[in-house]
């Protein structure tokens, strides 16, 4: 009787063991999908962390972002540009590399000041820069020097200088307006 009971138990467990084995097989694809989802979540989290890191560096100048790029990333970025723009950018990068450290720092500070302007003032400043760049080659250094002097003055001194006869005699009306706008936008605070 014990033997028949043992045989009956074995016979009862065989189908149950098959059912457990099938359950394990069903669980493997489910477990695989769960692992894939977890890996996808981790990848998204890593991507968000990288984006947050980029956002934290958003105050960086374009040159600092360029310097963080790998040579391959730089090459790909240059390849996307039209040939004329690419040459222009490469020339400007070389000019920047040749600047003394103090001038590089000054440019970084100016860029930071520009990036903190509201969007409409940035647009206006870009237009002023286009106007400046459209000046005759011989006028640019003269206007630039005057701007540097004006921007370092307190507003009351700046206004007095721009209203003086020597200032008006030295600059055309369009240059005067450009200098006024530039010094208001980028001049020293009161």
DOVOPA-522138 format. One line per 2 residues: number of its first residue (from 0); for each residue x, y, z of N, C-alpha, C, O. Coordinates in pm, 1 decimal, decimal comma. Layout:
N
NUM	X Y Z X Y Z X Y Z X Y Z | ...
//
This chain:
190
0	81,6 -117,9 0,0 0,0 0,0 0,0 86,4 124,9 0,0 56,7 224,4 -66,0 | 194,6 115,8 76,7 283,8 231,2 77,2 343,4 251,0 -59,5 361,0 364,4 -104,1
2	373,5 146,7 -124,2 431,2 156,4 -257,3 332,3 218,2 -354,0 370,1 302,2 -435,7 | 206,8 178,6 -346,2 107,4 237,6 -435,6 83,1 384,5 -401,1 56,9 466,5 -489,1
4	92,1 416,4 -272,1 78,1 557,3 -232,9 194,1 639,3 -289,3 173,8 750,7 -337,5 | 314,2 585,2 -283,3 430,8 655,2 -336,4 417,3 672,0 -486,3 448,1 778,7 -539,5
6	371,7 568,3 -555,5 354,1 577,2 -700,8 247,7 681,0 -733,2 263,5 758,6 -827,5 | 140,6 683,2 -656,7 33,2 780,2 -679,5 84,8 922,1 -659,2 48,2 1013,5 -733,1
8	170,1 939,9 -558,4 227,7 1074,3 -534,4 317,5 1115,7 -649,6 312,7 1230,0 -695,1 | 400,2 1021,6 -697,1 490,7 1053,6 -808,8 408,7 1089,1 -931,2 440,1 1185,3 -1001,4
10	305,0 1013,2 -957,3 220,3 1039,5 -1073,5 151,3 1174,3 -1058,3 133,2 1245,7 -1156,9 | 113,6 1209,3 -939,1 46,9 1337,9 -915,1 145,0 1454,1 -932,6 109,0 1560,2 -983,7
12	269,2 1432,0 -889,3 367,7 1540,7 -897,9 423,3 1561,6 -1037,8 464,7 1672,9 -1070,2 | 425,9 1460,1 -1120,7 481,3 1474,1 -1255,6 406,4 1581,2 -1333,8 471,4 1669,7 -1389,5
14	272,4 1578,5 -1341,2 205,7 1687,3 -1413,6 226,2 1822,2 -1345,5 236,4 1925,0 -1412,6 | 232,2 1822,1 -1213,1 252,7 1947,8 -1141,4 391,8 2002,1 -1172,0 407,7 2123,0 -1188,8
16	492,8 1915,4 -1179,6 629,2 1958,5 -1210,9 633,6 2015,8 -1351,4 701,8 2115,3 -1376,1 | 560,9 1953,2 -1443,8 553,4 2006,4 -1580,8 488,8 2143,6 -1583,0 530,3 2231,7 -1658,4
18	389,0 2161,1 -1501,5 322,3 2291,3 -1495,6 416,8 2396,4 -1439,5 420,1 2508,7 -1489,7 | 494,4 2362,2 -1335,9 590,6 2457,4 -1278,8 699,4 2490,6 -1380,8 743,7 2605,0 -1391,8
20	741,8 2387,5 -1455,5 845,0 2410,3 -1556,4 792,5 2505,8 -1662,3 864,9 2595,2 -1706,1 | 668,4 2488,2 -1703,8 610,9 2578,7 -1803,6 599,6 2719,6 -1747,6 625,5 2816,5 -1818,9
22	561,9 2732,2 -1622,8 550,4 2863,5 -1561,6 685,3 2933,3 -1565,7 691,4 3052,8 -1594,8 | 793,1 2862,2 -1537,5 927,5 2919,3 -1543,0 960,0 2966,8 -1683,9 1021,6 3072,0 -1701,4
24	918,9 2889,7 -1784,7 944,5 2928,4 -1923,1 864,3 3052,9 -1959,4 913,9 3139,0 -2032,1 | 744,2 3063,5 -1911,0 661,1 3180,2 -1937,8 720,3 3301,2 -1867,1 718,1 3412,5 -1919,6
26	773,5 3277,8 -1746,5 827,4 3389,2 -1669,9 955,6 3444,0 -1732,0 984,0 3562,6 -1715,0 | 1033,6 3364,0 -1802,5 1158,7 3412,7 -1861,0 1135,7 3526,7 -1959,9 1203,0 3629,2 -1948,7
28	1043,6 3514,3 -2056,8 1021,0 3629,4 -2146,8 968,5 3751,3 -2071,5 1003,4 3864,7 -2104,4 | 884,8 3728,0 -1970,8 834,4 3839,2 -1890,9 950,2 3904,8 -1817,7 961,1 4027,3 -1813,2
30	1036,6 3821,7 -1760,2 1152,6 3875,2 -1688,5 1244,3 3948,9 -1785,9 1297,9 4054,3 -1751,6 | 1263,4 3895,5 -1906,6 1346,7 3960,0 -2006,9 1290,0 4098,1 -2042,6 1364,3 4195,8 -2052,9
32	1158,4 4104,8 -2061,4 1094,4 4234,0 -2092,6 1111,7 4331,3 -1978,2 1137,7 4449,6 -1999,8 | 1097,4 4281,3 -1855,2 1115,4 4368,6 -1739,6 1258,8 4420,8 -1733,9 1281,3 4537,7 -1702,7
34	1356,1 4334,0 -1764,2 1496,3 4376,5 -1766,0 1520,6 4478,3 -1876,8 1593,5 4575,6 -1857,0 | 1460,1 4456,5 -1993,2 1474,1 4550,9 -2104,2 1414,7 4686,7 -2067,5 1472,1 4791,2 -2097,9
36	1300,0 4683,3 -2002,5 1237,4 4809,3 -1959,8 1324,2 4881,7 -1857,8 1339,3 5003,7 -1862,7 | 1381,2 4804,3 -1765,2 1469,2 4864,8 -1664,5 1591,2 4926,4 -1732,7 1634,0 5036,1 -1696,8
38	1646,9 4856,1 -1830,5 1762,8 4909,5 -1903,4 1723,9 5035,6 -1980,0 1800,8 5131,6 -1985,1 | 1604,7 5035,3 -2039,6 1558,2 5153,7 -2111,8 1539,2 5271,3 -2015,9 1573,4 5384,7 -2049,2
40	1484,5 5244,2 -1896,3 1469,0 5350,7 -1795,3 1604,7 5406,5 -1755,8 1621,6 5527,8 -1742,6 | 1701,7 5316,9 -1736,9 1836,6 5362,0 -1700,9 1897,3 5447,1 -1812,2 1962,7 5547,9 -1785,4
42	1875,6 5406,2 -1936,6 1928,3 5484,0 -2050,4 1863,4 5621,9 -2055,8 1931,1 5722,0 -2079,6 | 1730,2 5627,2 -2033,2 1662,0 5757,0 -2032,1 1712,4 5844,1 -1918,4 1730,4 5964,6 -1935,6
44	1735,2 5783,9 -1802,2 1786,9 5859,3 -1687,4 1926,3 5913,0 -1717,3 1958,7 6026,3 -1681,7 | 2009,2 5830,9 -1783,0 2143,7 5876,6 -1819,1 2135,8 5991,2 -1920,1 2212,7 6087,0 -1912,9
46	2042,5 5980,1 -2013,5 2024,5 6086,2 -2112,5 1978,6 6215,3 -2045,1 2027,1 6323,4 -2078,5 | 1885,2 6204,5 -1950,2 1839,1 6323,3 -1876,2 1953,2 6384,3 -1796,0 1965,8 6506,5 -1788,4
48	2036,7 6298,9 -1735,9 2150,3 6348,9 -1658,3 2247,8 6422,4 -1749,6 2301,2 6527,1 -1713,0 | 2270,3 6367,4 -1867,9 2359,6 6434,4 -1963,0 2299,4 6567,0 -2006,8 2370,6 6666,6 -2019,1
50	2168,0 6568,8 -2030,4 2101,9 6693,4 -2069,1 2109,7 6795,5 -1956,0 2130,3 6914,4 -1980,7 | 2093,5 6749,7 -1833,4 2103,5 6841,0 -1718,9 2245,5 6894,8 -1707,6 2265,1 7011,5 -1674,0
52	2343,9 6811,0 -1735,2 2482,5 6854,5 -1733,0 2506,1 6958,9 -1842,4 2573,6 7059,3 -1819,8 | 2449,7 6934,1 -1961,3 2461,0 7032,6 -2069,5 2391,9 7162,0 -2031,1 2441,3 7270,9 -2059,9
54	2275,1 7149,1 -1964,8 2202,6 7268,5 -1923,0 2283,3 7346,8 -1820,1 2284,1 7469,9 -1821,3 | 2351,3 7274,6 -1730,9 2433,7 7342,0 -1630,3 2546,9 7417,1 -1697,2 2595,8 7517,1 -1644,7
56	2588,7 7368,6 -1813,8 2695,5 7434,5 -1887,5 2640,2 7532,9 -1989,9 2715,0 7584,8 -2072,7 | 2510,9 7558,6 -1984,7 2448,4 7647,4 -2082,8 2505,6 7787,3 -2076,5 2501,6 7859,7 -2176,1
58	2559,1 7827,6 -1961,9 2618,7 7959,7 -1950,8 2755,4 7967,4 -2016,4 2814,1 8075,2 -2026,6 | 2806,0 7853,1 -2061,0 2935,5 7852,3 -2126,5 2928,2 7927,0 -2258,8 2822,8 7936,7 -2321,5
60	3041,4 7978,6 -2298,4 3048,6 8042,7 -2428,6 3048,6 7934,5 -2536,0 3081,7 7819,4 -2507,9 | 3011,7 7970,5 -2658,2 3018,7 7871,7 -2766,6 3160,0 7814,4 -2781,5 3176,9 7697,7 -2816,8
62	3260,1 7896,7 -2754,5 3397,7 7849,4 -2764,9 3427,1 7742,8 -2659,7 3495,6 7644,7 -2688,7 | 3376,6 7760,9 -2539,0 3397,4 7659,3 -2435,1 3326,8 7529,3 -2471,2 3379,5 7420,7 -2447,1
64	3207,6 7540,5 -2529,0 3136,9 7420,7 -2575,3 3217,4 7352,7 -2685,7 3228,1 7230,1 -2688,7 | 3274,0 7432,3 -2776,4 3356,7 7380,7 -2885,4 3477,8 7306,8 -2827,4 3512,9 7198,4 -2874,0
66	3540,7 7365,6 -2726,5 3659,8 7305,1 -2667,9 3629,4 7173,2 -2597,8 3717,5 7088,0 -2586,4 | 3506,2 7155,0 -2550,6 3467,8 7029,1 -2485,8 3437,7 6918,7 -2586,5 3433,9 6801,0 -2550,7
68	3416,3 6956,3 -2712,2 3385,2 6855,9 -2814,8 3508,1 6771,2 -2845,1 3622,0 6816,2 -2833,6 | 3481,2 6648,5 -2883,9 3590,1 6563,6 -2931,4 3627,2 6610,2 -3071,9 3547,6 6677,7 -3137,1
70	3745,8 6575,6 -3119,4 3781,9 6613,7 -3257,0 3680,5 6563,5 -3359,8 3653,5 6631,8 -3458,6 | 3624,4 6444,6 -3337,0 3525,3 6390,0 -3430,9 3398,1 6475,5 -3429,8 3340,3 6503,1 -3534,9
72	3355,1 6517,1 -3310,0 3234,8 6601,5 -3300,8 3258,9 6736,3 -3368,5 3170,3 6789,2 -3435,7 | 3378,0 6791,1 -3350,7 3411,1 6918,2 -3416,3 3406,5 6903,2 -3567,5 3351,4 6987,8 -3637,9
74	3465,1 6794,7 -3616,3 3468,3 6770,9 -3760,7 3326,7 6758,3 -3815,8 3295,2 6813,8 -3921,0 | 3241,5 6684,9 -3744,3 3102,1 6669,7 -3789,7 3030,5 6804,4 -3789,9 2954,3 6834,6 -3881,7
76	3055,3 6885,6 -3686,2 2991,5 7017,7 -3679,4 3037,4 7105,3 -3795,1 2956,6 7176,0 -3855,3 | 3165,8 7101,0 -3826,3 3217,7 7181,4 -3937,7 3162,9 7132,8 -4072,0 3135,4 7213,4 -4160,9
78	3147,4 7001,8 -4086,3 3097,5 6945,9 -4211,6 2955,4 6992,7 -4243,3 2915,4 6999,5 -4359,5 | 2880,0 7024,7 -4138,0 2741,4 7068,3 -4157,4 2732,7 7210,9 -4210,6 2628,9 7251,7 -4262,8
80	2841,4 7286,9 -4197,6 2840,5 7427,8 -4237,8 2872,1 7443,6 -4386,3 2944,0 7362,3 -4444,4 | 2817,1 7550,0 -4447,6 2858,3 7580,8 -4584,8 3007,7 7616,1 -4587,1 3059,7 7665,4 -4487,0
82	3077,3 7592,1 -4698,0 3222,7 7613,4 -4703,8 3267,2 7753,1 -4659,8 3365,2 7765,8 -4586,4 | 3198,4 7855,6 -4702,6 3237,6 7992,3 -4665,3 3224,2 8014,1 -4514,8 3313,0 8072,0 -4452,2
84	3114,6 7968,4 -4457,5 3093,0 7982,8 -4313,1 3197,0 7901,3 -4235,6 3245,6 7944,8 -4131,2 | 3230,6 7782,6 -4287,8 3330,2 7697,4 -4223,8 3465,9 7768,1 -4219,4 3531,4 7769,2 -4115,1
86	3508,9 7827,4 -4331,6 3636,9 7900,3 -4335,9 3635,3 8017,7 -4238,3 3731,8 8041,8 -4165,8 | 3523,9 8089,5 -4238,2 3510,4 8205,2 -4148,5 3522,3 8161,9 -4002,0 3592,1 8225,7 -3923,1
88	3454,4 8054,3 -3967,0 3458,9 8004,3 -3829,7 3600,3 7959,5 -3793,5 3648,7 7989,6 -3684,4 | 3665,6 7889,1 -3882,4 3801,4 7843,3 -3855,0 3897,3 7961,1 -3836,8 3986,4 7956,4 -3752,0
90	3878,9 8066,1 -3916,2 3963,0 8185,9 -3900,8 3939,1 8251,3 -3765,3 4033,9 8291,2 -3697,7 | 3813,4 8262,1 -3726,0 3781,3 8324,4 -3597,0 3835,8 8242,0 -3481,1 3885,1 8297,7 -3383,0
92	3827,1 8110,5 -3491,8 3882,9 8024,7 -3387,3 4034,0 8044,4 -3376,5 4088,6 8051,0 -3266,4 | 4100,4 8053,7 -3490,3 4244,9 8075,0 -3488,8 4278,5 8211,8 -3429,9 4374,7 8224,7 -3354,1
94	4199,9 8313,8 -3464,2 4222,1 8447,6 -3407,9 4206,3 8443,6 -3255,9 4285,0 8503,5 -3182,6 | 4104,2 8372,8 -3209,9 4082,1 8363,7 -3066,0 4198,7 8292,5 -2997,8 4246,2 8336,7 -2893,1
96	4244,7 8182,4 -3057,2 4357,2 8108,9 -2998,7 4481,9 8195,2 -2987,0 4562,7 8176,0 -2896,1 | 4498,0 8290,9 -3079,3 4617,1 8376,1 -3080,3 4607,4 8494,4 -2984,5 4706,1 8565,3 -2964,8
98	4490,6 8517,1 -2924,5 4474,7 8630,3 -2833,6 4548,4 8606,3 -2702,1 4563,5 8492,2 -2658,3 | 4593,9 8714,7 -2639,7 4651,0 8700,0 -2505,2 4541,0 8658,6 -2406,2 4423,5 8686,3 -2430,3
100	4577,1 8593,5 -2296,9 4477,4 8545,6 -2200,2 4383,2 8655,1 -2149,0 4264,5 8629,4 -2129,2 | 4434,0 8775,6 -2127,6 4348,0 8883,9 -2076,6 4238,0 8918,8 -2176,5 4123,9 8943,7 -2137,6
102	4272,3 8920,4 -2304,5 4171,3 8951,5 -2406,5 4070,2 8837,7 -2419,4 3951,4 8861,4 -2441,4 | 4118,1 8714,6 -2405,5 4025,6 8600,9 -2409,2 3924,9 8612,2 -2294,9 3805,2 8590,6 -2313,7
104	3974,5 8645,9 -2177,8 3886,7 8660,6 -2061,6 3786,9 8772,8 -2083,4 3669,8 8759,7 -2048,0 | 3832,4 8883,2 -2141,6 3743,9 8996,7 -2168,4 3632,0 8955,4 -2264,8 3516,2 8992,9 -2246,1
106	3667,3 8878,8 -2366,7 3564,9 8830,5 -2460,4 3465,7 8737,4 -2391,3 3345,7 8743,4 -2418,4 | 3514,7 8651,8 -2302,6 3424,0 8562,7 -2228,8 3325,1 8644,5 -2145,0 3205,7 8614,9 -2140,5
108	3377,8 8747,8 -2079,0 3291,6 8832,1 -1996,3 3187,5 8904,4 -2081,0 3071,9 8917,0 -2040,7 | 3228,2 8951,2 -2197,1 3132,6 9018,8 -2286,3 3025,2 8922,3 -2333,9 2907,5 8957,5 -2342,3
110	3066,9 8801,2 -2364,6 2968,4 8703,6 -2407,7 2869,9 8673,3 -2294,6 2749,7 8661,3 -2318,2 | 2920,9 8661,1 -2172,3 2832,8 8636,6 -2058,0 2733,4 8750,9 -2041,8 2615,2 8727,7 -2016,4
112	2781,5 8874,6 -2056,7 2692,1 8990,9 -2046,6 2585,9 8984,2 -2155,9 2468,2 9009,9 -2130,6 | 2627,7 8949,8 -2276,8 2534,0 8939,3 -2388,6 2430,6 8830,5 -2362,5 2311,6 8851,0 -2386,1
114	2475,4 8714,6 -2313,7 2382,5 8602,7 -2294,0 2282,2 8629,6 -2183,2 2179,2 8562,5 -2176,2 | 2309,9 8726,5 -2096,4 2216,4 8758,5 -1988,9 2112,7 8862,5 -2030,8 2019,6 8891,3 -1955,6
116	2128,6 8918,9 -2151,1 2029,2 9015,1 -2199,1 1899,5 8943,6 -2234,0 1902,0 8826,6 -2272,1 | 1786,4 9012,2 -2221,5 1660,2 8952,6 -2267,5 1666,9 8927,3 -2418,7 1743,0 8994,0 -2488,7
118	1589,3 8833,0 -2469,1 1595,6 8797,5 -2612,0 1580,8 8916,7 -2707,2 1650,8 8923,9 -2808,2 | 1490,8 9009,4 -2676,1 1473,3 9122,5 -2768,6 1595,6 9213,3 -2770,8 1628,4 9270,5 -2874,8
120	1663,3 9226,9 -2656,7 1786,0 9306,6 -2653,6 1900,1 9232,4 -2724,0 1985,8 9295,4 -2785,9 | 1901,7 9100,4 -2714,8 2002,8 9023,4 -2787,6 1984,0 9043,1 -2937,7 2081,2 9059,3 -3011,5
122	1859,9 9041,7 -2981,9 1831,6 9063,1 -3123,8 1877,6 9202,1 -3165,9 1938,5 9218,6 -3271,6 | 1848,7 9301,0 -3083,5 1891,6 9438,4 -3112,5 2045,1 9446,8 -3115,3 2102,4 9512,3 -3202,4
124	2110,5 9380,7 -3020,2 2257,0 9382,2 -3015,3 2316,2 9315,8 -3139,9 2415,7 9363,4 -3194,4 | 2255,3 9207,0 -3184,3 2304,2 9141,5 -3307,0 2293,9 9237,0 -3425,8 2383,5 9242,7 -3510,1
126	2185,2 9311,0 -3431,3 2168,9 9408,8 -3539,8 2276,5 9517,0 -3531,0 2330,9 9559,2 -3633,0 | 2306,7 9561,5 -3410,0 2413,4 9660,7 -3391,8 2548,4 9603,8 -3436,0 2627,5 9674,1 -3498,8
128	2574,5 9479,5 -3404,4 2700,6 9416,9 -3446,9 2706,5 9406,8 -3598,8 2812,4 9426,7 -3658,3 | 2592,6 9375,7 -3662,3 2589,8 9370,4 -3809,0 2619,6 9508,8 -3866,9 2694,9 9522,1 -3963,4
130	2559,6 9611,1 -3806,5 2587,1 9747,7 -3851,9 2734,6 9780,5 -3836,0 2796,7 9837,1 -3926,0 | 2789,9 9745,0 -3721,7 2931,0 9771,5 -3698,0 3016,9 9700,4 -3802,9 3109,3 9760,0 -3858,3
132	2986,9 9574,1 -3829,8 3064,8 9497,4 -3927,1 3047,4 9547,6 -4069,3 3130,4 9519,0 -4155,6 | 2939,6 9622,9 -4095,1 2919,6 9677,2 -4229,5 2991,5 9811,2 -4249,0 2993,0 9865,4 -4359,5
134	3051,1 9864,5 -4141,5 3127,4 9989,0 -4154,5 3249,2 9966,0 -4244,3 3296,8 9853,6 -4259,8 | 3297,4 10073,9 -4301,9 3419,3 10066,0 -4381,8 3534,0 10019,9 -4291,7 3536,7 10049,8 -4172,4
136	3628,1 9947,1 -4350,8 3741,5 9892,2 -4275,1 3814,5 9999,0 -4194,2 3853,7 9974,0 -4080,2 | 3832,9 10117,0 -4251,6 3908,3 10221,8 -4181,4 3828,9 10285,4 -4067,4 3888,0 10346,5 -3978,4
138	3696,2 10272,2 -4068,3 3613,3 10332,9 -3963,8 3596,2 10241,0 -3841,7 3576,8 10289,0 -3730,0 | 3603,3 10112,4 -3863,1 3579,9 10018,4 -3752,6 3671,6 10041,2 -3632,8 3621,7 10048,7 -3520,5
140	3803,2 10052,7 -3651,2 3888,4 10073,5 -3532,1 3856,0 10203,1 -3458,4 3864,5 10208,9 -3335,8 | 3819,1 10306,1 -3532,2 3787,2 10436,2 -3471,1 3659,3 10423,4 -3388,2 3653,4 10468,4 -3273,8
142	3558,5 10362,3 -3446,7 3430,5 10343,5 -3376,1 3449,5 10249,1 -3257,3 3392,6 10272,1 -3150,6 | 3528,0 10144,6 -3274,6 3552,6 10049,9 -3165,2 3620,4 10119,3 -3047,4 3580,2 10099,6 -2932,8
144	3723,4 10200,5 -3074,6 3792,1 10271,9 -2965,7 3697,0 10365,2 -2892,5 3698,4 10373,5 -2769,7 | 3614,9 10435,0 -2969,0 3518,7 10526,2 -2906,0 3419,3 10448,7 -2820,1 3385,7 10490,6 -2709,3
146	3373,1 10336,6 -2871,3 3280,4 10253,7 -2793,5 3345,4 10208,8 -2663,2 3282,3 10214,5 -2557,7 | 3469,8 10164,6 -2669,2 3540,2 10119,8 -2548,6 3548,9 10233,4 -2446,7 3532,8 10211,2 -2326,7
148	3574,2 10353,4 -2494,3 3579,9 10467,3 -2401,8 3442,2 10497,4 -2344,6 3428,1 10519,8 -2224,3 | 3341,1 10497,9 -2429,8 3205,4 10529,0 -2385,0 3154,0 10425,9 -2284,5 3091,1 10461,8 -2184,9
150	3180,1 10300,8 -2310,2 3124,4 10197,0 -2222,2 3187,5 10198,4 -2084,4 3128,5 10147,8 -1989,0 | 3306,5 10255,6 -2072,4 3371,2 10260,4 -1941,4 3332,2 10384,4 -1860,6 3369,6 10397,7 -1744,1
152	3257,1 10474,2 -1923,1 3217,4 10598,9 -1855,0 3086,7 10582,0 -1779,7 3003,3 10499,0 -1816,0 | 3069,4 10660,8 -1675,2 2937,6 10665,8 -1611,6 2836,5 10726,6 -1710,7 2875,3 10804,4 -1797,9
154	2710,1 10692,3 -1698,2 2609,3 10740,5 -1794,1 2608,5 10893,0 -1813,8 2592,0 10940,0 -1926,3 | 2625,7 10969,5 -1707,2 2621,4 11116,2 -1722,7 2738,7 11165,8 -1807,7 2721,2 11253,0 -1892,9
156	2858,1 11110,4 -1784,8 2974,9 11148,6 -1865,0 2957,0 11104,1 -2009,8 2990,2 11177,0 -2103,3 | 2904,7 10984,9 -2026,2 2883,0 10929,3 -2159,8 2788,6 11019,1 -2239,0 2815,2 11051,5 -2354,7
158	2677,9 11059,3 -2175,8 2581,2 11146,8 -2243,9 2644,5 11279,5 -2281,1 2623,1 11330,3 -2391,1 | 2723,4 11336,4 -2188,5 2788,8 11464,3 -2217,3 2883,1 11450,7 -2336,4 2887,3 11538,1 -2422,9
160	2958,2 11341,9 -2340,6 3052,0 11321,7 -2451,9 2977,8 11305,1 -2584,0 3018,9 11361,4 -2685,4 | 2869,0 11228,3 -2583,6 2795,8 11205,4 -2708,6 2723,5 11330,8 -2756,8 2692,2 11342,1 -2875,4
162	2696,8 11424,4 -2667,2 2632,1 11550,2 -2706,4 2732,8 11659,5 -2741,8 2693,3 11770,4 -2777,9 | 2861,3 11629,8 -2732,0 2963,0 11731,8 -2758,4 2985,4 11750,0 -2908,3 2960,2 11659,7 -2988,1
164	3033,0 11868,3 -2944,4 3063,0 11898,2 -3085,0 3175,3 11810,7 -3140,2 3163,6 11762,0 -3252,7 | 3284,6 11788,6 -3064,8 3389,6 11701,6 -3119,3 3337,4 11560,8 -3155,3 3376,0 11504,1 -3257,5
166	3250,5 11506,1 -3071,1 3193,2 11374,6 -3098,4 3110,7 11379,3 -3226,5 3125,7 11294,1 -3314,1 | 3024,1 11478,6 -3236,8 2936,7 11489,8 -3354,9 3015,5 11515,6 -3481,9 2977,0 11470,5 -3589,7
168	3127,3 11589,0 -3469,4 3208,7 11616,2 -3587,2 3291,6 11496,8 -3631,4 3330,0 11487,1 -3748,0 | 3318,8 11407,2 -3540,1 3405,0 11292,9 -3570,3 3329,5 11173,2 -3627,4 3387,2 11091,6 -3699,4
170	3199,7 11162,7 -3595,2 3122,3 11045,9 -3635,8 3001,3 11086,8 -3718,4 2941,2 11191,8 -3695,5 | 2966,5 11001,8 -3815,2 2846,9 11025,8 -3897,3 2723,9 11006,4 -3809,4 2733,1 10944,7 -3703,3
172	2608,8 11058,3 -3852,1 2486,4 11036,9 -3772,6 2456,9 10888,3 -3745,7 2414,7 10852,5 -3635,7 | 2479,2 10802,7 -3845,5 2451,9 10659,4 -3823,0 2552,6 10600,7 -3724,0 2515,5 10515,7 -3643,0
174	2678,7 10643,7 -3728,2 2777,9 10597,2 -3631,4 2743,9 10647,0 -3491,3 2759,1 10574,2 -3393,2 | 2697,4 10772,4 -3482,9 2658,6 10827,6 -3352,8 2545,6 10745,5 -3291,9 2549,2 10710,8 -3173,8
176	2446,1 10715,2 -3373,2 2332,4 10636,2 -3325,0 2378,1 10496,2 -3282,5 2335,9 10445,3 -3178,6 | 2464,0 10435,2 -3362,9 2515,8 10302,8 -3329,0 2593,0 10307,3 -3197,1 2575,7 10219,8 -3112,3
178	2677,3 10408,0 -3179,5 2754,3 10421,0 -3055,3 2663,1 10445,0 -2934,8 2687,3 10392,4 -2826,2 | 2559,4 10524,0 -2955,0 2463,5 10546,7 -2845,2 2395,8 10415,8 -2806,9 2386,7 10381,9 -2688,9
180	2348,3 10342,5 -2907,4 2279,9 10215,2 -2880,2 2374,2 10112,6 -2816,8 2337,5 10044,0 -2721,4 | 2494,9 10103,2 -2870,5 2591,5 10008,6 -2814,4 2626,1 10041,9 -2669,6 2631,2 9953,6 -2584,0
182	2649,4 10169,3 -2643,3 2689,0 10206,1 -2506,6 2572,7 10193,3 -2409,1 2594,5 10165,2 -2291,2 | 2450,2 10213,2 -2455,7 2333,7 10191,2 -2367,8 2316,4 10042,1 -2338,8 2285,9 10002,4 -2226,4
184	2336,3 9961,7 -2441,0 2316,2 9816,9 -2426,3 2428,7 9752,4 -2347,4 2404,1 9665,3 -2263,9 | 2553,2 9795,0 -2373,4 2668,0 9729,2 -2311,4 2752,7 9820,2 -2223,4 2861,6 9781,8 -2180,8
186	2703,3 9940,2 -2196,1 2780,4 10032,2 -2114,0 2781,6 9994,1 -1967,2 2711,9 9901,8 -1925,1 | 2860,5 10065,2 -1890,5 2866,6 10038,4 -1746,7 2736,4 10078,3 -1682,1 2662,3 10160,7 -1735,8
188	2708,5 10021,3 -1568,6 2587,1 10053,8 -1493,6 2605,3 10185,2 -1420,5 2718,0 10224,9 -1390,9 | 2495,0 10253,3 -1391,2 2506,2 10380,3 -1317,8 2559,1 10361,1 -1177,6 2574,2 10458,1 -1103,4
//
